[in-house]
Amino acid sequence: MATKISFGLSASSAQNAIKEVEMYKNRLNVKCEKLCRELINLGYNTAVQKISESSIGRTITLRCEVAPSQVGCKAILIAVGQTKQAEGYEPVNSLLLVEFGAGIHYNPVPNPIADKFGMGVGTFPDQTHAFDDKGWYFLGDDDKWHHSYGVKATMPMYNAAQAMKNQIYEIAKGIF
């Protein structure tokens, strides 16, 4: 519902209208921040749930940043994975593995935005077993060989973005 501010032609009436506009601006800023907080909390909770579905999810940390900005408010969901590097191989980040997957066994269908980022099954430099149904072996931190079929893409950031996109209208409607 639109806010209507009326005033007469006197200086005091115009001053009162300015005060009403300032109060409306403050209420609008509070509502924008509430919208940002509710959306980012939805994204955070969705990402946490998807991260927890992965066996390597414990290597990923999430945080939210909400701050006023020149246009109202901004909210950022930040995920950070651990980077590991085995001798003779390129470094790999656990967040990328959980977001885009590794190995065709668990990931016959790619993350919908994998191509946009050049990520996904079979894109790791020098990979040779991504499409091997039997999986592969890797040398672990414990200096032992382990069999793997790869990592299932639970897509925490993609799903967080989708949840926020799908709920923004309902959340905004409730706030405004």
Sequence and secondary structure as in RCSB ss.txt:
>XXXX:A:sequence
MATKISFGLSASSAQNAIKEVEMYKNRLNVKCEKLCRELINLGYNTAVQKISESSIGRTITLRCEVAPSQVGCKA
ILIAVGQTKQAEGYEPVNSLLLVEFGAGIHYNPVPNPIADKFGMGVGTFPDQTHAFDDKGWYFLGDDDKWHHSYG
VKATMPMYNAAQAMKNQIYEIAKGIF
>XXXX:A:secstr
        SSHHHHHHHHHHHHHHHHHHHHHHHHHHHHHHHHHHHHHHHHHHTSTTGGG EEEEEEEEETTEEEE
EEEEE  EE  TTS  EEHHHHHHH BSTTT SS  TTHHHHT STT STT   TT TT EEEE TTS EEEE  
B    HHHHHHHHHHHHHHHHHHHH 
